[in-house]
Amino acid sequence: LADTAVQSFLQTMVKRVASDMSEDDAAIVTATDGGEGAKKLASNGCSSVGSHADNMAEVPRCPAACSRGTLQTILSRKSPFANEEGALPIGEFEPMTDASVNPAGLATSSPLTTARVLVVGAGGLGCELLKDLAMSGVANVDVIDLDTIDVTNLNRQFLFRQKDVGSSKSEVAARFINERCPWMKVTAHHGKIQDKPPSFYASFQCIISGLDNVEARRWLNATVCGLVDVDEDGDPDPSTIIPIIDGGTEGFSGQARVILPRITSCFECSLDAFPPQKSFPLCTVAETPRLPEHCIAYAFTLQWPREFPDRKLDTDSPEDMKWVYDQALARAEKYNISGVTYMLTMGVVKNIIPAVASTNAIIAAACVNETVKLLTFCSQSLNTYMMYMGSTGVYSHTFVYERKEDCPVCTSTVRKMTIGSQMTLNELIQQLRDGDLRLKLPSITSGSGNTLYMQKPPALEKATRPNLDKALSSLIGNGEELAVTDPMFPDINLTLSVFFE
């Protein structure tokens, strides 16, 4: 009786769906087999299927293909939530009128088919991003990553297999997506993001960041912000703005944000929300270790250079990491410290952030959702920050991250500093490194054109080194401006106006 009732219910639902569908909708649904439905649709004047009716059965179709209830439906109809009506308007949505598609079912005139998107990072978040882009029909994707695949990645980075351990993450991920999804064209780049010229990043319509460290995200943010052309009034040229969708996860928490360089807040504006990387005092590590992290830090910062003075520790090498683990475990046993594990060793050495697969999936979906909206203007964009907190339930919070008035990246304001007259140049450099700017290797030139200190090349560094111990008041005048350059901010000069107390 139960089976009969279920069958009756299903038959009733099928009849209801069929009665709600127009003749063309029904033809689209049946067109995926390349049969009569496709030919009938073509005879009714729809070019989306007819030209490929004979070969559609042979080519796998993208889930976002032209059929009822897909992205194609959204992009071909007027939107009640068009982008221009949202809190962060970027463009005006115009429904597609050309319904022609390629053999995989993707609309040839859709921005999703023609736009180029860059995915930065092919790890836990990057794998999810590539999968979601493929399922959304974003066909032209580049992916860049420096890392190679470690066996510990396999539990959540699902584009990799045991045989891929030791291979390039970006290359394996691109090959997997291209083979599984023939409509995709994923191009891999194995290397550091800093090795690519600005013209490389300028060639994309959208950049999705799946990076796992603050330093690389700061560099990418500064590079893309530096691509924006600004007129005499300080207004940015819209054609030079490349949106950044920044995603990040840590355990059961994650965030997705939309960055429109020179319009919204940038990553540097929110740097205060990211505490400096945790470090351990060297004296504690060497003399009085109390934590398992101290033992691990001792093994890779002090023991490794003594044992292998001519070879740098390869954090992607299982053999090197096993050596560090063994040394840390031996030191922990000597001081009766428990808790040293191989996974903790990996976390301390590589500064690994705890990763949960479900969090990666949620944040990646949010990032790709924003990418689709930015490319097509089919819906209102996120303004500008979404935070997901899975440890307290399925809870998310959205708010506007305001621009920082003196942001060194997305504003052109001169930062004012008041210092003591006896402060040396070296002390100023340390303040720039340890203060809110968190610079890495600052070089300084005075407003009059004198080079006060240069980190590179070595000959110039040696020539300007004597200035480090001199008081700034003897090198520059009161209120004089200093031009500061740093590897963290490529193509951007930070201007400081220094006043003495």
Sequence and secondary structure as in RCSB ss.txt:
>XXXX:A:sequence
LADTAVQSFLQTMVKRVASDMSEDDAAIVTATDGGEGAKKLASNGCSSVGSHADNMAEVPRCPAACSRGTLQTIL
SRKSPFANEEGALPIGEFEPMTDASVNPAGLATSSPLTTARVLVVGAGGLGCELLKDLAMSGVANVDVIDLDTID
VTNLNRQFLFRQKDVGSSKSEVAARFINERCPWMKVTAHHGKIQDKPPSFYASFQCIISGLDNVEARRWLNATVC
GLVDVDEDGDPDPSTIIPIIDGGTEGFSGQARVILPRITSCFECSLDAFPPQKSFPLCTVAETPRLPEHCIAYAF
TLQWPREFPDRKLDTDSPEDMKWVYDQALARAEKYNISGVTYMLTMGVVKNIIPAVASTNAIIAAACVNETVKLL
TFCSQSLNTYMMYMGSTGVYSHTFVYERKEDCPVCTSTVRKMTIGSQMTLNELIQQLRDGDLRLKLPSITSGSGN
TLYMQKPPALEKATRPNLDKALSSLIGNGEELAVTDPMFPDINLTLSVFFE
>XXXX:A:secstr
 HHHHHHHHHHHHHHHHHHHS HHHHHHHHGGGTSHHHHHHHHTT HHHHTTTTTTTTS   TTSSSTTSHHHHH
TS  TT GGGSSS            B TTS BTT HHHH EEEEE  SHHHHHHHHHHHHTT  EEEEEE  B  
GGGTTT TT  GGGTTSBHHHHHHHHHHHH TT EEEEEES GGGS HHHHHT SEEEE  SSHHHHHHHHHHHH
TT  B TTS B GGG   EEEEEEETTEEEEEEE TTTS  GGGGGGGS       HHHHHH   SHHHHHHHII
IIIHHHH TTS   TT HHHHHHHHHHHHHHHHHTT     HHHHHHHHHT     HHHHHHHHHHHHHHHHHHH
H  S    SEEEEEGGGSS EEEE     TT TTT    EEEEE TT BHHHHHHHHHHSTT  SS EEEETTS 
EEE  SSHHHHHHHGGGGGSBGGGTS TT EEEEE TTSTT  EEEEEEE 
